[in-house]
Amino acid sequence: MTDSLADPRLRHPAMADAPNGPRDVVILGSTGSIGTQAVDVVLDNPERFRVTGLSAGGGNLELLAGQAHRLQVRTVAVARDDRAVELREALRAEYGVGEPIPEVLAGPDAATELAASECHTVLNGITGSIGLAPTLAALRAGRILALANKESLIVGGPLVRELAGPGQIVPVDSEHSALFQALMGGERAEVRKLLVTASGGPFRGRSRAELAEVTPRDALAHPTWTMGPVITVNSATLVNKGLEVIEAHLLYDLPFERIEVVVHPQSAVHSMVEFTDGSTLAQCGPPDMRLPIALGLGWPRRVPDAGPVFDWSKAMSWDFLPLDPEAFPAVPLACHVGALGGTAPAVFNAANEECVEAFLAGRLPFTGIMDTVAAVVEQHGDAAAGTDLTLASVLDAESWARRRAREMAVAEAQV
């Protein structure tokens, strides 16, 4: 896969470990689902990894301070300027008398500054397109990027592609980690299709009409994974899967018609690669993010016992079902905006984030999420498709999409 961003055969110069001691790691989004599990992986493998910096949004300062103390980091970053004083207080409460606390960075650019700091690997576990600037900073600084922040690649794909060197990105999403591993089974020219699996979320099998009255509580009850509210709702609408298709297209440089979503309720097979000879290679394991996180941090070496394994002495069965595009139009819409390129993916993602917030607040029905996103995408049109992308143009498009989505959500609530 020599033309792809994530090539399991290529080794970036930064991939070499330091001659002595563990690999230095920065964790962005450390108090979120990915971040907390990454901390667990590091604490379980102190001989392999050492965390030098942590960043978080600022909503759980006690957890952030506790992580900093346990990991003995050099720097802690918080996205909110107004939480810097409270963070220092939380750190002093964690650290012993006379024990120096870490350096504190605060503000919207703090995670970006931390991403460029001296380390081997940056794990970007931030949720949302605010992860784009840290992604670009890590790549520009020559760090290995363990990428769990799919939105930064989706909204800024060409920018990421321009900066990333061969082998510099290791995907951490379970689906893309699975594809990354399965692609080692053949040459680029032998790949026929990427098969991205989806659990189907809590509403698998329901018709569009049956989805009209579901509540935020219903949508947050994911049958397989424990995640944050935005990602969980995205899994219920299958927006998350649409974003993953765009991500697969960008990571592995295959056209959308060769990327297929397959509903797999058990979430045991994390994705598959179909080769031209008819063989299909699948990566499977119990639904647990510690394995792809450990692979992202430790690549090209695997971390022993990083995650649980199946008990093959017990009977089990796995199902595979086709996607229902009428009930879940997010995937075909995502393919459409991905093919348009330019700022269209940024508009899709930003409008969705606003609509999810409106749904969780009770201002928009569940089916209204994708109806509104589709309307915003249509209004945006294809004027920006194919144009040269800049960080400024992405941010401008996102601002417009958020404003328009909020306006449409208000209009929907008044009907």
C-alpha positions as CSV (number, residue, x, y, z in Angstrom):
1,M,0.0,0.0,0.0
2,T,2.8,2.4,-0.9
3,D,0.4,5.3,-1.8
4,S,-1.6,5.1,1.4
5,L,-1.2,7.2,4.6
6,A,-1.3,4.2,6.8
7,D,1.0,1.6,5.3
8,P,1.8,-1.4,7.6
9,R,4.9,-2.2,5.6
10,L,6.6,1.2,5.9
11,R,8.7,2.5,8.8
12,H,9.0,6.2,9.4
13,P,12.5,7.2,10.6
14,A,11.0,8.3,13.9
15,M,9.7,4.7,14.4
16,A,13.0,3.6,15.9
17,D,13.0,3.3,19.7
18,A,15.4,5.2,21.9
19,P,18.5,3.0,22.6
20,N,17.6,2.8,26.3
21,G,14.4,3.0,28.2
22,P,10.7,3.1,27.3
23,R,9.1,5.0,24.4
24,D,8.0,8.5,25.3
25,V,4.3,9.2,24.6
26,V,2.0,12.2,24.7
27,I,-1.7,11.4,25.2
28,L,-4.2,14.0,23.9
29,G,-7.7,13.6,25.3
30,S,-6.5,11.7,28.3
31,T,-9.7,11.9,30.3
32,G,-11.9,10.5,27.5
33,S,-12.6,6.9,26.7
34,I,-9.6,6.4,24.5
35,G,-7.3,8.4,26.8
36,T,-8.2,6.5,30.0
37,Q,-7.7,3.2,28.3
38,A,-4.4,4.4,26.9
39,V,-3.3,5.3,30.5
40,D,-4.2,1.8,31.5
41,V,-2.0,0.3,28.7
42,V,0.9,2.5,29.8
43,L,0.6,1.7,33.5
44,D,0.5,-2.0,32.6
45,N,3.7,-1.7,30.5
46,P,6.0,0.7,32.2
47,E,9.0,-0.9,30.6
48,R,7.6,-0.1,27.1
49,F,6.0,3.3,27.5
50,R,6.5,6.5,29.5
51,V,4.0,9.4,29.2
52,T,5.6,12.8,29.1
53,G,2.4,14.9,28.5
54,L,-1.3,14.8,28.9
55,S,-4.1,17.0,27.5
56,A,-7.8,17.2,28.2
57,G,-10.7,19.6,27.7
58,G,-11.0,20.5,31.3
59,G,-14.2,18.9,32.4
60,N,-12.6,16.5,34.8
61,L,-9.6,18.1,36.5
62,E,-9.4,15.7,39.3
63,L,-9.0,12.7,36.9
64,L,-6.5,14.7,34.9
65,A,-4.5,15.6,38.0
66,G,-4.6,12.0,39.2
67,Q,-3.3,10.7,35.8
68,A,-0.5,13.2,35.8
69,H,0.6,12.1,39.3
70,R,0.4,8.4,38.6
71,L,2.3,8.8,35.3
72,Q,4.7,11.5,36.6
73,V,4.4,13.6,33.4
74,R,6.3,16.7,32.6
75,T,3.4,18.7,31.1
76,V,-0.3,18.9,31.5
77,A,-2.5,20.8,29.0
78,V,-6.1,22.0,29.4
79,A,-8.2,23.5,26.6
80,R,-9.9,26.1,28.8
81,D,-8.0,29.1,30.0
82,D,-10.4,29.6,32.9
83,R,-9.5,26.1,34.3
84,A,-5.7,26.7,34.6
85,V,-5.8,27.9,38.2
86,E,-8.1,25.1,39.3
87,L,-5.9,22.6,37.5
88,R,-2.8,23.7,39.4
89,E,-4.8,23.4,42.6
90,A,-5.9,19.9,41.7
91,L,-2.3,19.0,40.9
92,R,-1.1,20.3,44.2
93,A,-3.7,18.3,46.0
94,E,-2.5,15.1,44.2
95,Y,1.3,15.7,44.7
96,G,3.1,15.5,48.0
97,V,4.3,18.5,50.0
98,G,7.4,19.9,48.3
99,E,6.9,17.7,45.2
100,P,7.0,19.8,42.1
101,I,3.9,19.8,39.9
102,P,4.1,19.5,36.1
103,E,4.2,22.4,33.7
104,V,0.6,23.6,32.9
105,L,-0.4,24.8,29.4
106,A,-3.9,26.3,29.1
107,G,-6.0,27.6,26.2
108,P,-7.3,26.4,22.8
109,D,-3.8,26.0,21.5
110,A,-2.5,24.0,24.5
111,A,-3.0,20.6,23.0
112,T,-1.4,21.7,19.7
113,E,1.7,22.9,21.6
114,L,1.9,19.7,23.5
115,A,1.5,17.6,20.3
116,A,4.7,19.2,19.0
117,S,6.7,18.6,22.2
118,E,9.6,16.2,22.4
119,C,8.4,12.6,22.4
120,H,8.3,9.5,20.2
121,T,4.5,9.0,19.7
122,V,1.5,11.3,20.0
123,L,-1.8,9.5,20.7
124,N,-4.6,11.8,19.5
125,G,-7.7,10.7,21.4
126,I,-9.5,14.1,21.2
127,T,-13.1,13.9,20.1
128,G,-14.2,16.2,17.2
129,S,-12.6,18.4,14.6
130,I,-10.7,20.4,17.2
131,G,-8.2,17.5,16.9
132,L,-7.0,18.7,13.5
133,A,-4.5,21.3,14.7
134,P,-2.8,18.9,17.1
135,T,-2.7,16.2,14.4
136,L,-1.0,18.7,12.0
137,A,1.4,19.8,14.8
138,A,2.5,16.3,15.6
139,L,3.1,15.4,12.0
140,R,5.0,18.7,11.3
141,A,7.2,17.9,14.4
142,G,8.1,14.5,13.0
143,R,6.3,12.5,15.7
144,I,4.6,9.1,15.1
145,L,0.9,9.8,15.2
146,A,-1.3,7.1,16.8
147,L,-4.6,8.4,15.3
148,A,-7.9,7.9,17.1
149,N,-9.3,11.3,16.2
150,K,-10.9,10.4,12.9
151,E,-12.5,13.9,12.5
152,S,-9.1,15.6,12.0
153,L,-8.4,13.3,9.0
154,I,-11.9,13.7,7.6
155,V,-12.1,17.5,7.7
156,G,-8.5,18.0,6.8
157,G,-7.5,15.0,4.7
158,P,-5.4,16.9,2.1
159,L,-3.6,18.8,4.8
160,V,-2.8,15.6,6.7
161,R,-1.7,13.9,3.5
162,E,0.6,16.8,2.6
163,L,2.4,16.5,6.0
164,A,2.5,12.8,6.8
165,G,5.5,10.9,5.9
166,P,5.5,7.2,4.9
167,G,4.7,5.1,8.0
168,Q,4.1,8.1,10.2
169,I,0.4,7.4,11.0
170,V,-0.8,4.3,12.8
171,P,-4.6,4.1,13.0
172,V,-6.2,3.4,16.4
173,D,-9.9,3.2,15.6
174,S,-10.7,-0.5,16.0
175,E,-11.9,-0.8,12.4
176,H,-8.9,0.9,10.8
177,S,-6.5,-0.9,13.1
178,A,-8.1,-4.1,11.8
179,L,-7.7,-3.1,8.2
180,F,-4.1,-2.0,8.9
181,Q,-3.3,-5.5,10.2
182,A,-5.2,-7.4,7.5
183,L,-3.5,-5.5,4.7
184,M,-0.2,-7.1,5.7
185,G,-1.7,-10.2,4.0
186,G,-1.2,-9.1,0.4
187,E,0.2,-6.5,-1.9
188,R,-1.6,-3.3,-2.8
189,A,-2.5,-4.5,-6.3
190,E,-4.1,-7.6,-4.7
191,V,-6.7,-5.7,-2.6
192,R,-10.2,-5.8,-4.1
193,K,-12.3,-4.4,-1.3
194,L,-12.2,-3.1,2.3
195,L,-15.1,-4.4,4.5
196,V,-15.8,-2.1,7.4
197,T,-17.9,-3.8,10.1
198,A,-20.6,-2.0,12.1
199,S,-22.4,-3.3,15.1
200,G,-25.6,-1.6,13.9
201,G,-26.0,0.3,17.2
202,P,-29.0,0.1,19.5
203,F,-31.5,0.4,16.6
204,R,-30.3,-2.3,14.3
205,G,-33.2,-3.8,12.3
206,R,-35.6,-0.8,12.9
207,S,-37.2,1.0,10.0
208,R,-37.0,4.7,9.6
209,A,-40.6,5.1,10.9
210,E,-39.7,3.2,14.0
211,L,-36.8,5.5,14.7
212,A,-38.9,8.7,14.8
213,E,-39.7,8.5,18.5
214,V,-36.5,7.2,20.0
215,T,-35.0,9.2,22.9
216,P,-31.5,10.3,23.8
217,R,-31.6,7.6,26.6
218,D,-32.4,5.0,23.9
219,A,-29.6,6.2,21.6
220,L,-27.0,6.2,24.4
221,A,-27.6,2.5,25.2
222,H,-25.0,1.0,22.9
223,P,-25.1,-2.8,22.9
224,T,-21.4,-3.4,22.6
225,W,-19.1,-0.4,23.3
226,T,-18.8,2.1,26.1
227,M,-18.0,5.5,24.7
228,G,-18.7,9.2,25.1
229,P,-22.2,10.6,24.3
230,V,-21.3,12.1,20.9
231,I,-19.6,9.0,19.6
232,T,-22.4,6.8,21.0
233,V,-25.1,8.8,19.2
234,N,-23.0,8.8,16.1
235,S,-22.9,5.0,16.4
236,A,-26.7,5.0,16.7
237,T,-27.2,7.0,13.5
238,L,-24.3,5.2,11.8
239,V,-22.6,8.6,11.2
240,N,-19.6,7.1,12.9
241,K,-19.5,4.4,10.3
242,G,-19.9,7.0,7.5
243,L,-16.9,8.9,9.0
244,E,-14.9,5.7,9.1
245,V,-15.6,5.0,5.4
246,I,-14.2,8.5,4.6
247,E,-11.2,7.7,6.9
248,A,-10.6,4.4,5.2
249,H,-10.7,6.1,1.8
250,L,-8.1,8.6,3.0
251,L,-5.9,6.2,5.0
252,Y,-5.7,3.4,2.4
253,D,-6.3,5.3,-0.9
254,L,-9.1,3.2,-2.2
255,P,-12.2,4.6,-4.0
256,F,-15.5,4.6,-2.2
257,E,-17.0,2.0,-4.5
258,R,-14.4,-0.5,-3.1
259,I,-15.2,0.2,0.6
260,E,-18.3,-1.5,1.9
261,V,-20.1,-1.4,5.3
262,V,-21.2,-4.8,6.8
263,V,-23.4,-5.0,9.9
264,H,-21.9,-7.4,12.4
265,P,-23.8,-7.2,15.7
266,Q,-21.3,-9.1,17.8
267,S,-18.4,-6.7,17.1
268,A,-16.0,-9.6,17.1
269,V,-14.7,-9.1,13.6
270,H,-13.4,-5.5,13.5
271,S,-13.0,-5.3,9.8
272,M,-11.9,-7.3,6.8
273,V,-9.9,-7.1,3.5
274,E,-11.0,-8.9,0.4
275,F,-8.2,-9.8,-2.0
276,T,-8.4,-10.4,-5.7
277,D,-8.0,-14.2,-5.4
278,G,-11.2,-14.4,-3.4
279,S,-9.6,-14.6,0.0
280,T,-10.9,-12.4,2.8
281,L,-8.7,-11.7,5.9
282,A,-10.4,-10.6,9.1
283,Q,-9.0,-9.2,12.3
284,C,-11.1,-10.3,15.3
285,G,-11.1,-10.1,19.0
286,P,-13.4,-9.3,21.9
287,P,-14.7,-5.7,21.7
288,D,-12.0,-3.9,23.7
289,M,-10.0,-0.8,22.6
290,R,-6.9,-1.6,24.6
291,L,-5.5,-3.8,21.8
292,P,-5.7,-1.2,19.0
293,I,-4.4,1.5,21.4
294,A,-1.5,-0.7,22.4
295,L,-0.8,-1.5,18.7
296,G,-0.8,2.3,17.9
297,L,1.6,3.1,20.8
298,G,3.9,0.1,20.3
299,W,4.0,-0.4,16.5
300,P,5.8,-2.2,14.8
301,R,6.0,-4.4,17.9
302,R,2.9,-5.9,19.6
303,V,2.3,-5.5,23.3
304,P,1.8,-8.9,24.9
305,D,-1.6,-9.4,26.6
306,A,-2.8,-6.0,25.6
307,G,-6.4,-7.1,25.4
308,P,-8.7,-10.0,26.1
309,V,-8.9,-13.1,23.8
310,F,-11.8,-15.4,22.8
311,D,-12.3,-18.7,24.6
312,W,-12.3,-20.9,21.6
313,S,-13.4,-23.9,23.7
314,K,-16.9,-22.3,24.0
315,A,-19.5,-22.2,21.2
316,M,-20.2,-18.8,19.6
317,S,-21.8,-17.6,16.4
318,W,-21.3,-14.4,14.4
319,D,-23.8,-12.7,12.1
320,F,-23.2,-10.5,9.1
321,L,-26.0,-8.4,7.6
322,P,-26.4,-5.8,4.9
323,L,-26.7,-2.1,5.7
324,D,-30.2,-0.5,5.4
325,P,-29.5,2.8,3.7
326,E,-33.1,4.1,4.0
327,A,-33.2,3.8,7.8
328,F,-29.5,4.8,8.2
329,P,-28.7,7.3,5.3
330,A,-25.5,8.5,7.1
331,V,-23.2,6.1,5.2
332,P,-24.3,7.0,1.6
333,L,-24.3,10.7,2.5
334,A,-20.8,10.4,4.0
335,C,-19.6,8.7,0.7
336,H,-21.1,11.6,-1.2
337,V,-19.4,14.3,0.8
338,G,-16.1,12.3,0.8
339,A,-16.2,12.1,-3.0
340,L,-17.0,15.8,-3.2
341,G,-13.9,16.6,-1.1
342,G,-12.9,20.1,-0.4
343,T,-14.7,21.5,2.7
344,A,-17.8,19.2,2.2
345,P,-16.6,16.6,4.8
346,A,-16.0,19.4,7.3
347,V,-19.5,20.7,6.7
348,F,-20.9,17.2,7.2
349,N,-19.0,16.6,10.4
350,A,-19.7,20.1,11.9
351,A,-23.4,20.0,11.1
352,N,-23.7,16.5,12.7
353,E,-22.0,17.6,15.9
354,E,-24.4,20.5,16.3
355,C,-27.4,18.2,15.5
356,V,-26.3,15.6,18.0
357,E,-26.1,18.3,20.7
358,A,-29.6,19.5,19.8
359,F,-30.9,15.9,19.9
360,L,-29.3,15.2,23.3
361,A,-30.9,18.5,24.6
362,G,-34.3,17.4,23.3
363,R,-34.5,20.1,20.6
364,L,-34.3,17.7,17.6
365,P,-35.8,14.3,17.0
366,F,-33.5,11.4,16.2
367,T,-34.4,11.2,12.5
368,G,-34.0,15.0,12.4
369,I,-30.2,14.6,12.9
370,M,-29.5,13.2,9.5
371,D,-32.3,15.2,7.8
372,T,-30.8,18.4,9.0
373,V,-27.2,17.3,8.2
374,A,-28.3,16.4,4.6
375,A,-30.0,19.8,4.2
376,V,-26.9,21.6,5.4
377,V,-24.7,19.6,3.0
378,E,-27.1,20.4,0.1
379,Q,-27.1,24.1,0.9
380,H,-23.3,24.0,1.0
381,G,-23.3,22.5,-2.5
382,D,-20.1,21.5,-4.3
383,A,-18.7,25.0,-4.8
384,A,-15.7,24.2,-2.6
385,A,-15.2,20.6,-3.9
386,G,-11.8,19.9,-5.3
387,T,-10.3,23.3,-4.2
388,D,-7.1,23.6,-2.3
389,L,-7.8,23.1,1.4
390,T,-6.4,25.3,4.1
391,L,-6.9,25.3,7.9
392,A,-8.7,28.6,7.6
393,S,-11.1,27.4,4.9
394,V,-11.9,24.3,7.0
395,L,-12.6,26.5,10.1
396,D,-14.8,28.9,8.0
397,A,-16.8,26.0,6.5
398,E,-17.3,24.5,9.9
399,S,-18.5,27.8,11.4
400,W,-21.0,28.2,8.6
401,A,-22.2,24.6,9.0
402,R,-22.6,24.9,12.7
403,R,-24.6,28.2,12.5
404,R,-26.8,26.8,9.7
405,A,-27.5,23.5,11.6
406,R,-28.4,25.4,14.7
407,E,-30.8,27.6,12.7
408,M,-32.4,24.6,11.2
409,A,-32.7,22.8,14.5
410,V,-34.5,25.8,16.0
411,A,-36.9,25.9,13.0
412,E,-37.5,22.2,13.5
413,A,-38.4,22.7,17.2
414,Q,-40.9,25.4,16.3
415,V,-42.8,23.3,13.8
